[in-house]
């Protein structure tokens, strides 16, 4: 995993957000934006590792909850026929 976003957020004070989307109907998606908590008490490297572990766990859960969204793009229903 790339740690650039975490490092940039830390150095600028910006919020780090995770964005997920999944299909709810042909051409319709649900988008979820969630903040990623960072423990300011950790060293920069430990904080990046913790953020990456959190993001990986969230992504794993999301893929398992919505496996059809991770098929090939050619299998997704078109929005307009």
PDB file with one MODEL, atoms N, CA, C and O in Angstrom:
MODEL        1
ATOM      1  N   UNK A   1       0.839  -1.182   0.000  1.00  0.00           N
ATOM      2  CA  UNK A   1       0.000   0.000   0.000  1.00  0.00           C
ATOM      3  C   UNK A   1       0.878   1.237   0.000  1.00  0.00           C
ATOM      4  O   UNK A   1       1.925   1.276   0.646  1.00  0.00           O
ATOM      5  N   UNK A   2       0.441   2.232  -0.725  1.00  0.00           N
ATOM      6  CA  UNK A   2       1.156   3.503  -0.748  1.00  0.00           C
ATOM      7  C   UNK A   2       0.837   4.280   0.524  1.00  0.00           C
ATOM      8  O   UNK A   2      -0.307   4.285   0.977  1.00  0.00           O
ATOM      9  N   UNK A   3       1.819   4.921   1.088  1.00  0.00           N
ATOM     10  CA  UNK A   3       1.607   5.677   2.323  1.00  0.00           C
ATOM     11  C   UNK A   3       1.613   7.180   2.069  1.00  0.00           C
ATOM     12  O   UNK A   3       1.571   7.962   3.019  1.00  0.00           O
ATOM     13  N   UNK A   4       1.663   7.595   0.815  1.00  0.00           N
ATOM     14  CA  UNK A   4       1.728   9.023   0.483  1.00  0.00           C
ATOM     15  C   UNK A   4       0.542   9.813   0.993  1.00  0.00           C
ATOM     16  O   UNK A   4       0.719  10.912   1.519  1.00  0.00           O
ATOM     17  N   UNK A   5      -0.679   9.277   0.851  1.00  0.00           N
ATOM     18  CA  UNK A   5      -1.865  10.011   1.294  1.00  0.00           C
ATOM     19  C   UNK A   5      -1.833  10.226   2.800  1.00  0.00           C
ATOM     20  O   UNK A   5      -2.169  11.305   3.289  1.00  0.00           O
ATOM     21  N   UNK A   6      -1.435   9.210   3.522  1.00  0.00           N
ATOM     22  CA  UNK A   6      -1.350   9.314   4.983  1.00  0.00           C
ATOM     23  C   UNK A   6      -0.293  10.343   5.382  1.00  0.00           C
ATOM     24  O   UNK A   6      -0.526  11.164   6.270  1.00  0.00           O
ATOM     25  N   UNK A   7       0.847  10.300   4.738  1.00  0.00           N
ATOM     26  CA  UNK A   7       1.924  11.253   5.046  1.00  0.00           C
ATOM     27  C   UNK A   7       1.508  12.680   4.709  1.00  0.00           C
ATOM     28  O   UNK A   7       1.776  13.607   5.473  1.00  0.00           O
ATOM     29  N   UNK A   8       0.853  12.855   3.564  1.00  0.00           N
ATOM     30  CA  UNK A   8       0.415  14.185   3.147  1.00  0.00           C
ATOM     31  C   UNK A   8      -0.646  14.722   4.104  1.00  0.00           C
ATOM     32  O   UNK A   8      -0.596  15.890   4.488  1.00  0.00           O
ATOM     33  N   UNK A   9      -1.597  13.889   4.489  1.00  0.00           N
ATOM     34  CA  UNK A   9      -2.626  14.326   5.435  1.00  0.00           C
ATOM     35  C   UNK A   9      -1.989  14.729   6.757  1.00  0.00           C
ATOM     36  O   UNK A   9      -2.356  15.748   7.342  1.00  0.00           O
ATOM     37  N   UNK A  10      -1.039  13.934   7.227  1.00  0.00           N
ATOM     38  CA  UNK A  10      -0.372  14.232   8.494  1.00  0.00           C
ATOM     39  C   UNK A  10       0.395  15.551   8.406  1.00  0.00           C
ATOM     40  O   UNK A  10       0.334  16.366   9.327  1.00  0.00           O
ATOM     41  N   UNK A  11       1.108  15.760   7.315  1.00  0.00           N
ATOM     42  CA  UNK A  11       1.951  16.955   7.218  1.00  0.00           C
ATOM     43  C   UNK A  11       1.146  18.235   6.990  1.00  0.00           C
ATOM     44  O   UNK A  11       1.618  19.324   7.316  1.00  0.00           O
ATOM     45  N   UNK A  12      -0.056  18.118   6.437  1.00  0.00           N
ATOM     46  CA  UNK A  12      -0.859  19.310   6.163  1.00  0.00           C
ATOM     47  C   UNK A  12      -1.996  19.507   7.149  1.00  0.00           C
ATOM     48  O   UNK A  12      -2.625  20.565   7.166  1.00  0.00           O
ATOM     49  N   UNK A  13      -2.270  18.493   7.975  1.00  0.00           N
ATOM     50  CA  UNK A  13      -3.380  18.586   8.910  1.00  0.00           C
ATOM     51  C   UNK A  13      -4.725  18.278   8.260  1.00  0.00           C
ATOM     52  O   UNK A  13      -5.772  18.494   8.871  1.00  0.00           O
ATOM     53  N   UNK A  14      -4.705  17.776   7.030  1.00  0.00           N
ATOM     54  CA  UNK A  14      -5.947  17.452   6.315  1.00  0.00           C
ATOM     55  C   UNK A  14      -6.537  16.144   6.837  1.00  0.00           C
ATOM     56  O   UNK A  14      -5.828  15.286   7.363  1.00  0.00           O
ATOM     57  N   UNK A  15      -7.832  16.021   6.678  1.00  0.00           N
ATOM     58  CA  UNK A  15      -8.506  14.772   7.054  1.00  0.00           C
ATOM     59  C   UNK A  15      -8.186  13.706   6.018  1.00  0.00           C
ATOM     60  O   UNK A  15      -8.048  13.997   4.830  1.00  0.00           O
ATOM     61  N   UNK A  16      -8.071  12.484   6.479  1.00  0.00           N
ATOM     62  CA  UNK A  16      -7.873  11.349   5.592  1.00  0.00           C
ATOM     63  C   UNK A  16      -9.219  10.635   5.502  1.00  0.00           C
ATOM     64  O   UNK A  16      -9.785  10.239   6.521  1.00  0.00           O
ATOM     65  N   UNK A  17      -9.729  10.472   4.286  1.00  0.00           N
ATOM     66  CA  UNK A  17     -11.052   9.896   4.077  1.00  0.00           C
ATOM     67  C   UNK A  17     -10.978   8.631   3.239  1.00  0.00           C
ATOM     68  O   UNK A  17     -10.144   8.518   2.341  1.00  0.00           O
ATOM     69  N   UNK A  18     -11.853   7.683   3.537  1.00  0.00           N
ATOM     70  CA  UNK A  18     -11.994   6.478   2.715  1.00  0.00           C
ATOM     71  C   UNK A  18     -13.317   6.609   1.973  1.00  0.00           C
ATOM     72  O   UNK A  18     -14.353   6.885   2.580  1.00  0.00           O
ATOM     73  N   UNK A  19     -13.279   6.410   0.666  1.00  0.00           N
ATOM     74  CA  UNK A  19     -14.474   6.495  -0.160  1.00  0.00           C
ATOM     75  C   UNK A  19     -14.747   5.120  -0.744  1.00  0.00           C
ATOM     76  O   UNK A  19     -13.870   4.498  -1.343  1.00  0.00           O
ATOM     77  N   UNK A  20     -15.980   4.654  -0.560  1.00  0.00           N
ATOM     78  CA  UNK A  20     -16.392   3.352  -1.078  1.00  0.00           C
ATOM     79  C   UNK A  20     -17.686   3.545  -1.854  1.00  0.00           C
ATOM     80  O   UNK A  20     -18.502   4.398  -1.505  1.00  0.00           O
ATOM     81  N   UNK A  21     -17.872   2.770  -2.884  1.00  0.00           N
ATOM     82  CA  UNK A  21     -19.148   2.810  -3.598  1.00  0.00           C
ATOM     83  C   UNK A  21     -19.532   1.391  -3.991  1.00  0.00           C
ATOM     84  O   UNK A  21     -18.674   0.540  -4.225  1.00  0.00           O
ATOM     85  N   UNK A  22     -20.829   1.155  -4.059  1.00  0.00           N
ATOM     86  CA  UNK A  22     -21.281  -0.138  -4.561  1.00  0.00           C
ATOM     87  C   UNK A  22     -22.609   0.044  -5.287  1.00  0.00           C
ATOM     88  O   UNK A  22     -23.385   0.957  -5.006  1.00  0.00           O
ATOM     89  N   UNK A  23     -22.831  -0.848  -6.215  1.00  0.00           N
ATOM     90  CA  UNK A  23     -24.018  -0.817  -7.056  1.00  0.00           C
ATOM     91  C   UNK A  23     -25.247  -1.199  -6.248  1.00  0.00           C
ATOM     92  O   UNK A  23     -25.241  -2.210  -5.545  1.00  0.00           O
ATOM     93  N   UNK A  24     -26.305  -0.393  -6.343  1.00  0.00           N
ATOM     94  CA  UNK A  24     -27.568  -0.729  -5.693  1.00  0.00           C
ATOM     95  C   UNK A  24     -28.641  -1.078  -6.722  1.00  0.00           C
ATOM     96  O   UNK A  24     -29.663  -1.676  -6.385  1.00  0.00           O
ATOM     97  N   UNK A  25     -28.402  -0.699  -7.983  1.00  0.00           N
ATOM     98  CA  UNK A  25     -29.297  -1.005  -9.095  1.00  0.00           C
ATOM     99  C   UNK A  25     -28.531  -0.665 -10.371  1.00  0.00           C
ATOM    100  O   UNK A  25     -27.514   0.025 -10.303  1.00  0.00           O
ATOM    101  N   UNK A  26     -28.993  -1.130 -11.530  1.00  0.00           N
ATOM    102  CA  UNK A  26     -28.296  -0.760 -12.767  1.00  0.00           C
ATOM    103  C   UNK A  26     -28.176   0.765 -12.884  1.00  0.00           C
ATOM    104  O   UNK A  26     -29.179   1.479 -12.889  1.00  0.00           O
ATOM    105  N   UNK A  27     -26.955   1.239 -12.977  1.00  0.00           N
ATOM    106  CA  UNK A  27     -26.695   2.667 -13.106  1.00  0.00           C
ATOM    107  C   UNK A  27     -26.842   3.461 -11.822  1.00  0.00           C
ATOM    108  O   UNK A  27     -26.752   4.688 -11.855  1.00  0.00           O
ATOM    109  N   UNK A  28     -27.065   2.805 -10.691  1.00  0.00           N
ATOM    110  CA  UNK A  28     -27.231   3.510  -9.416  1.00  0.00           C
ATOM    111  C   UNK A  28     -26.223   2.969  -8.405  1.00  0.00           C
ATOM    112  O   UNK A  28     -26.049   1.758  -8.269  1.00  0.00           O
ATOM    113  N   UNK A  29     -25.570   3.876  -7.708  1.00  0.00           N
ATOM    114  CA  UNK A  29     -24.536   3.498  -6.756  1.00  0.00           C
ATOM    115  C   UNK A  29     -24.760   4.192  -5.425  1.00  0.00           C
ATOM    116  O   UNK A  29     -25.332   5.281  -5.366  1.00  0.00           O
ATOM    117  N   UNK A  30     -24.308   3.557  -4.371  1.00  0.00           N
ATOM    118  CA  UNK A  30     -24.291   4.143  -3.037  1.00  0.00           C
ATOM    119  C   UNK A  30     -22.846   4.480  -2.732  1.00  0.00           C
ATOM    120  O   UNK A  30     -21.966   3.628  -2.860  1.00  0.00           O
ATOM    121  N   UNK A  31     -22.595   5.710  -2.332  1.00  0.00           N
ATOM    122  CA  UNK A  31     -21.242   6.157  -2.012  1.00  0.00           C
ATOM    123  C   UNK A  31     -21.175   6.441  -0.515  1.00  0.00           C
ATOM    124  O   UNK A  31     -22.027   7.136   0.038  1.00  0.00           O
ATOM    125  N   UNK A  32     -20.156   5.895   0.123  1.00  0.00           N
ATOM    126  CA  UNK A  32     -19.945   6.089   1.557  1.00  0.00           C
ATOM    127  C   UNK A  32     -18.578   6.738   1.742  1.00  0.00           C
ATOM    128  O   UNK A  32     -17.569   6.249   1.233  1.00  0.00           O
ATOM    129  N   UNK A  33     -18.560   7.840   2.474  1.00  0.00           N
ATOM    130  CA  UNK A  33     -17.306   8.537   2.784  1.00  0.00           C
ATOM    131  C   UNK A  33     -17.132   8.497   4.289  1.00  0.00           C
ATOM    132  O   UNK A  33     -17.986   8.974   5.037  1.00  0.00           O
ATOM    133  N   UNK A  34     -16.018   7.923   4.729  1.00  0.00           N
ATOM    134  CA  UNK A  34     -15.763   7.771   6.157  1.00  0.00           C
ATOM    135  C   UNK A  34     -14.383   8.330   6.506  1.00  0.00           C
ATOM    136  O   UNK A  34     -13.427   8.142   5.753  1.00  0.00           O
ATOM    137  N   UNK A  35     -14.280   9.013   7.642  1.00  0.00           N
ATOM    138  CA  UNK A  35     -12.952   9.468   8.073  1.00  0.00           C
ATOM    139  C   UNK A  35     -12.112   8.290   8.550  1.00  0.00           C
ATOM    140  O   UNK A  35     -12.637   7.291   9.041  1.00  0.00           O
ATOM    141  N   UNK A  36     -10.824   8.425   8.398  1.00  0.00           N
ATOM    142  CA  UNK A  36      -9.883   7.422   8.886  1.00  0.00           C
ATOM    143  C   UNK A  36      -9.198   8.013  10.111  1.00  0.00           C
ATOM    144  O   UNK A  36      -8.514   9.033  10.022  1.00  0.00           O
ATOM    145  N   UNK A  37      -9.387   7.369  11.242  1.00  0.00           N
ATOM    146  CA  UNK A  37      -8.792   7.863  12.483  1.00  0.00           C
ATOM    147  C   UNK A  37      -7.300   7.567  12.499  1.00  0.00           C
ATOM    148  O   UNK A  37      -6.860   6.497  12.078  1.00  0.00           O
ATOM    149  N   UNK A  38      -6.544   8.517  12.983  1.00  0.00           N
ATOM    150  CA  UNK A  38      -5.106   8.316  13.142  1.00  0.00           C
ATOM    151  C   UNK A  38      -4.729   8.612  14.584  1.00  0.00           C
ATOM    152  O   UNK A  38      -5.196   9.591  15.166  1.00  0.00           O
ATOM    153  N   UNK A  39      -3.896   7.776  15.152  1.00  0.00           N
ATOM    154  CA  UNK A  39      -3.446   7.935  16.531  1.00  0.00           C
ATOM    155  C   UNK A  39      -2.239   8.863  16.532  1.00  0.00           C
ATOM    156  O   UNK A  39      -1.145   8.479  16.119  1.00  0.00           O
ATOM    157  N   UNK A  40      -2.451  10.084  16.998  1.00  0.00           N
ATOM    158  CA  UNK A  40      -1.380  11.084  17.000  1.00  0.00           C
ATOM    159  C   UNK A  40      -0.248  10.733  17.959  1.00  0.00           C
ATOM    160  O   UNK A  40       0.833  11.318  17.882  1.00  0.00           O
ATOM    161  N   UNK A  41      -0.486   9.783  18.862  1.00  0.00           N
ATOM    162  CA  UNK A  41       0.539   9.399  19.820  1.00  0.00           C
ATOM    163  C   UNK A  41       1.584   8.450  19.251  1.00  0.00           C
ATOM    164  O   UNK A  41       2.607   8.191  19.885  1.00  0.00           O
ATOM    165  N   UNK A  42       1.329   7.934  18.061  1.00  0.00           N
ATOM    166  CA  UNK A  42       2.267   6.991  17.437  1.00  0.00           C
ATOM    167  C   UNK A  42       3.329   7.729  16.642  1.00  0.00           C
ATOM    168  O   UNK A  42       3.143   8.885  16.262  1.00  0.00           O
ATOM    169  N   UNK A  43       4.432   7.061  16.397  1.00  0.00           N
ATOM    170  CA  UNK A  43       5.455   7.623  15.508  1.00  0.00           C
ATOM    171  C   UNK A  43       4.864   7.681  14.100  1.00  0.00           C
ATOM    172  O   UNK A  43       3.909   6.960  13.810  1.00  0.00           O
ATOM    173  N   UNK A  44       5.408   8.520  13.219  1.00  0.00           N
ATOM    174  CA  UNK A  44       4.872   8.601  11.862  1.00  0.00           C
ATOM    175  C   UNK A  44       4.804   7.242  11.159  1.00  0.00           C
ATOM    176  O   UNK A  44       3.803   6.936  10.511  1.00  0.00           O
ATOM    177  N   UNK A  45       5.844   6.432  11.277  1.00  0.00           N
ATOM    178  CA  UNK A  45       5.852   5.133  10.616  1.00  0.00           C
ATOM    179  C   UNK A  45       4.801   4.202  11.220  1.00  0.00           C
ATOM    180  O   UNK A  45       4.087   3.518  10.486  1.00  0.00           O
ATOM    181  N   UNK A  46       4.700   4.172  12.537  1.00  0.00           N
ATOM    182  CA  UNK A  46       3.702   3.327  13.198  1.00  0.00           C
ATOM    183  C   UNK A  46       2.290   3.794  12.850  1.00  0.00           C
ATOM    184  O   UNK A  46       1.393   2.971  12.672  1.00  0.00           O
ATOM    185  N   UNK A  47       2.089   5.110  12.751  1.00  0.00           N
ATOM    186  CA  UNK A  47       0.781   5.658  12.396  1.00  0.00           C
ATOM    187  C   UNK A  47       0.409   5.244  10.979  1.00  0.00           C
ATOM    188  O   UNK A  47      -0.730   4.846  10.731  1.00  0.00           O
ATOM    189  N   UNK A  48       1.355   5.333  10.044  1.00  0.00           N
ATOM    190  CA  UNK A  48       1.088   4.922   8.665  1.00  0.00           C
ATOM    191  C   UNK A  48       0.740   3.444   8.596  1.00  0.00           C
ATOM    192  O   UNK A  48      -0.180   3.051   7.879  1.00  0.00           O
ATOM    193  N   UNK A  49       1.478   2.620   9.344  1.00  0.00           N
ATOM    194  CA  UNK A  49       1.175   1.184   9.361  1.00  0.00           C
ATOM    195  C   UNK A  49      -0.222   0.928   9.921  1.00  0.00           C
ATOM    196  O   UNK A  49      -0.948   0.078   9.407  1.00  0.00           O
ATOM    197  N   UNK A  50      -0.601   1.652  10.964  1.00  0.00           N
ATOM    198  CA  UNK A  50      -1.929   1.476  11.568  1.00  0.00           C
ATOM    199  C   UNK A  50      -3.025   1.908  10.599  1.00  0.00           C
ATOM    200  O   UNK A  50      -4.049   1.235  10.481  1.00  0.00           O
ATOM    201  N   UNK A  51      -2.818   3.020   9.907  1.00  0.00           N
ATOM    202  CA  UNK A  51      -3.808   3.497   8.926  1.00  0.00           C
ATOM    203  C   UNK A  51      -3.945   2.491   7.791  1.00  0.00           C
ATOM    204  O   UNK A  51      -5.061   2.164   7.388  1.00  0.00           O
ATOM    205  N   UNK A  52      -2.836   2.001   7.277  1.00  0.00           N
ATOM    206  CA  UNK A  52      -2.878   1.029   6.185  1.00  0.00           C
ATOM    207  C   UNK A  52      -3.581  -0.253   6.630  1.00  0.00           C
ATOM    208  O   UNK A  52      -4.371  -0.818   5.875  1.00  0.00           O
ATOM    209  N   UNK A  53      -3.302  -0.711   7.839  1.00  0.00           N
ATOM    210  CA  UNK A  53      -3.964  -1.912   8.350  1.00  0.00           C
ATOM    211  C   UNK A  53      -5.471  -1.681   8.475  1.00  0.00           C
ATOM    212  O   UNK A  53      -6.263  -2.567   8.153  1.00  0.00           O
ATOM    213  N   UNK A  54      -5.867  -0.500   8.938  1.00  0.00           N
ATOM    214  CA  UNK A  54      -7.283  -0.168   9.063  1.00  0.00           C
ATOM    215  C   UNK A  54      -7.952  -0.131   7.690  1.00  0.00           C
ATOM    216  O   UNK A  54      -9.028  -0.699   7.505  1.00  0.00           O
ATOM    217  N   UNK A  55      -7.316   0.534   6.734  1.00  0.00           N
ATOM    218  CA  UNK A  55      -7.880   0.622   5.388  1.00  0.00           C
ATOM    219  C   UNK A  55      -7.988  -0.758   4.734  1.00  0.00           C
ATOM    220  O   UNK A  55      -8.981  -1.055   4.069  1.00  0.00           O
ATOM    221  N   UNK A  56      -6.984  -1.588   4.920  1.00  0.00           N
ATOM    222  CA  UNK A  56      -7.011  -2.940   4.349  1.00  0.00           C
ATOM    223  C   UNK A  56      -8.152  -3.760   4.956  1.00  0.00           C
ATOM    224  O   UNK A  56      -8.834  -4.497   4.244  1.00  0.00           O
ATOM    225  N   UNK A  57      -8.359  -3.633   6.263  1.00  0.00           N
ATOM    226  CA  UNK A  57      -9.443  -4.360   6.924  1.00  0.00           C
ATOM    227  C   UNK A  57     -10.802  -3.874   6.432  1.00  0.00           C
ATOM    228  O   UNK A  57     -11.705  -4.676   6.196  1.00  0.00           O
ATOM    229  N   UNK A  58     -10.945  -2.546   6.276  1.00  0.00           N
ATOM    230  CA  UNK A  58     -12.207  -1.998   5.767  1.00  0.00           C
ATOM    231  C   UNK A  58     -12.462  -2.462   4.336  1.00  0.00           C
ATOM    232  O   UNK A  58     -13.580  -2.850   3.995  1.00  0.00           O
ATOM    233  N   UNK A  59     -11.425  -2.422   3.502  1.00  0.00           N
ATOM    234  CA  UNK A  59     -11.578  -2.852   2.111  1.00  0.00           C
ATOM    235  C   UNK A  59     -11.940  -4.326   2.043  1.00  0.00           C
ATOM    236  O   UNK A  59     -12.809  -4.711   1.261  1.00  0.00           O
ATOM    237  N   UNK A  60     -11.293  -5.149   2.844  1.00  0.00           N
ATOM    238  CA  UNK A  60     -11.599  -6.574   2.869  1.00  0.00           C
ATOM    239  C   UNK A  60     -13.064  -6.799   3.234  1.00  0.00           C
ATOM    240  O   UNK A  60     -13.752  -7.591   2.591  1.00  0.00           O
ATOM    241  N   UNK A  61     -13.535  -6.108   4.258  1.00  0.00           N
ATOM    242  CA  UNK A  61     -14.934  -6.251   4.684  1.00  0.00           C
ATOM    243  C   UNK A  61     -15.889  -5.783   3.589  1.00  0.00           C
ATOM    244  O   UNK A  61     -16.920  -6.413   3.353  1.00  0.00           O
ATOM    245  N   UNK A  62     -15.553  -4.686   2.922  1.00  0.00           N
ATOM    246  CA  UNK A  62     -16.414  -4.134   1.862  1.00  0.00           C
ATOM    247  C   UNK A  62     -16.494  -5.089   0.674  1.00  0.00           C
ATOM    248  O   UNK A  62     -17.574  -5.324   0.132  1.00  0.00           O
ATOM    249  N   UNK A  63     -15.357  -5.632   0.274  1.00  0.00           N
ATOM    250  CA  UNK A  63     -15.341  -6.584  -0.853  1.00  0.00           C
ATOM    251  C   UNK A  63     -16.141  -7.833  -0.497  1.00  0.00           C
ATOM    252  O   UNK A  63     -16.897  -8.337  -1.327  1.00  0.00           O
ATOM    253  N   UNK A  64     -15.987  -8.330   0.710  1.00  0.00           N
ATOM    254  CA  UNK A  64     -16.732  -9.519   1.123  1.00  0.00           C
ATOM    255  C   UNK A  64     -18.242  -9.240   1.203  1.00  0.00           C
ATOM    256  O   UNK A  64     -19.051 -10.126   0.928  1.00  0.00           O
ATOM    257  N   UNK A  65     -18.616  -8.019   1.576  1.00  0.00           N
ATOM    258  CA  UNK A  65     -20.031  -7.660   1.675  1.00  0.00           C
ATOM    259  C   UNK A  65     -20.661  -7.418   0.300  1.00  0.00           C
ATOM    260  O   UNK A  65     -21.866  -7.599   0.126  1.00  0.00           O
ATOM    261  N   UNK A  66     -19.838  -7.007  -0.680  1.00  0.00           N
ATOM    262  CA  UNK A  66     -20.348  -6.666  -2.011  1.00  0.00           C
ATOM    263  C   UNK A  66     -19.463  -7.294  -3.097  1.00  0.00           C
ATOM    264  O   UNK A  66     -18.884  -6.570  -3.907  1.00  0.00           O
ATOM    265  N   UNK A  67     -19.352  -8.610  -3.124  1.00  0.00           N
ATOM    266  CA  UNK A  67     -18.412  -9.241  -4.061  1.00  0.00           C
ATOM    267  C   UNK A  67     -18.734  -8.999  -5.529  1.00  0.00           C
ATOM    268  O   UNK A  67     -17.822  -8.966  -6.355  1.00  0.00           O
ATOM    269  N   UNK A  68     -19.991  -8.833  -5.872  1.00  0.00           N
ATOM    270  CA  UNK A  68     -20.355  -8.623  -7.280  1.00  0.00           C
ATOM    271  C   UNK A  68     -19.793  -7.306  -7.822  1.00  0.00           C
ATOM    272  O   UNK A  68     -19.577  -7.175  -9.027  1.00  0.00           O
ATOM    273  N   UNK A  69     -19.559  -6.339  -6.947  1.00  0.00           N
ATOM    274  CA  UNK A  69     -19.008  -5.059  -7.388  1.00  0.00           C
ATOM    275  C   UNK A  69     -17.544  -5.165  -7.804  1.00  0.00           C
ATOM    276  O   UNK A  69     -16.985  -4.228  -8.374  1.00  0.00           O
ATOM    277  N   UNK A  70     -16.933  -6.302  -7.517  1.00  0.00           N
ATOM    278  CA  UNK A  70     -15.518  -6.472  -7.826  1.00  0.00           C
ATOM    279  C   UNK A  70     -15.310  -7.393  -9.018  1.00  0.00           C
ATOM    280  O   UNK A  70     -14.200  -7.872  -9.252  1.00  0.00           O
ATOM    281  N   UNK A  71     -16.382  -7.642  -9.775  1.00  0.00           N
ATOM    282  CA  UNK A  71     -16.264  -8.416 -11.003  1.00  0.00           C
ATOM    283  C   UNK A  71     -15.670  -7.527 -12.087  1.00  0.00           C
ATOM    284  O   UNK A  71     -15.389  -6.349 -11.867  1.00  0.00           O
ATOM    285  N   UNK A  72     -15.492  -8.108 -13.238  1.00  0.00           N
ATOM    286  CA  UNK A  72     -14.981  -7.319 -14.368  1.00  0.00           C
ATOM    287  C   UNK A  72     -15.985  -6.233 -14.741  1.00  0.00           C
ATOM    288  O   UNK A  72     -17.192  -6.420 -14.588  1.00  0.00           O
ATOM    289  N   UNK A  73     -15.488  -5.105 -15.226  1.00  0.00           N
ATOM    290  CA  UNK A  73     -16.365  -4.001 -15.617  1.00  0.00           C
ATOM    291  C   UNK A  73     -17.353  -4.430 -16.701  1.00  0.00           C
ATOM    292  O   UNK A  73     -18.463  -3.902 -16.763  1.00  0.00           O
ATOM    293  N   UNK A  74     -16.971  -5.368 -17.543  1.00  0.00           N
ATOM    294  CA  UNK A  74     -17.851  -5.785 -18.632  1.00  0.00           C
ATOM    295  C   UNK A  74     -19.082  -6.528 -18.132  1.00  0.00           C
ATOM    296  O   UNK A  74     -20.029  -6.724 -18.894  1.00  0.00           O
ATOM    297  N   UNK A  75     -19.090  -6.945 -16.870  1.00  0.00           N
ATOM    298  CA  UNK A  75     -20.250  -7.668 -16.335  1.00  0.00           C
ATOM    299  C   UNK A  75     -21.230  -6.749 -15.619  1.00  0.00           C
ATOM    300  O   UNK A  75     -22.293  -7.199 -15.191  1.00  0.00           O
ATOM    301  N   UNK A  76     -20.894  -5.476 -15.482  1.00  0.00           N
ATOM    302  CA  UNK A  76     -21.771  -4.541 -14.795  1.00  0.00           C
ATOM    303  C   UNK A  76     -22.901  -4.139 -15.735  1.00  0.00           C
ATOM    304  O   UNK A  76     -22.679  -3.874 -16.917  1.00  0.00           O
ATOM    305  N   UNK A  77     -24.118  -4.097 -15.192  1.00  0.00           N
ATOM    306  CA  UNK A  77     -25.278  -3.687 -15.980  1.00  0.00           C
ATOM    307  C   UNK A  77     -25.098  -2.254 -16.463  1.00  0.00           C
ATOM    308  O   UNK A  77     -24.690  -1.392 -15.684  1.00  0.00           O
ATOM    309  N   UNK A  78     -25.390  -1.983 -17.722  1.00  0.00           N
ATOM    310  CA  UNK A  78     -25.272  -0.597 -18.206  1.00  0.00           C
ATOM    311  C   UNK A  78     -26.340   0.291 -17.586  1.00  0.00           C
ATOM    312  O   UNK A  78     -27.429  -0.179 -17.257  1.00  0.00           O
ATOM    313  N   UNK A  79     -26.032   1.566 -17.426  1.00  0.00           N
ATOM    314  CA  UNK A  79     -27.000   2.509 -16.871  1.00  0.00           C
ATOM    315  C   UNK A  79     -28.129   2.782 -17.859  1.00  0.00           C
ATOM    316  O   UNK A  79     -29.283   2.964 -17.469  1.00  0.00           O
ATOM    317  N   UNK A  80     -27.788   2.805 -19.112  1.00  0.00           N
ATOM    318  CA  UNK A  80     -28.784   3.083 -20.165  1.00  0.00           C
ATOM    319  C   UNK A  80     -28.657   2.021 -21.229  1.00  0.00           C
ATOM    320  O   UNK A  80     -27.555   1.719 -21.688  1.00  0.00           O
ATOM    321  N   UNK A  81     -29.779   1.453 -21.621  1.00  0.00           N
ATOM    322  CA  UNK A  81     -29.771   0.459 -22.687  1.00  0.00           C
ATOM    323  C   UNK A  81     -29.822   1.118 -24.051  1.00  0.00           C
ATOM    324  O   UNK A  81     -29.823   0.427 -25.070  1.00  0.00           O
TER     325      UNK A  81
ENDMDL
END
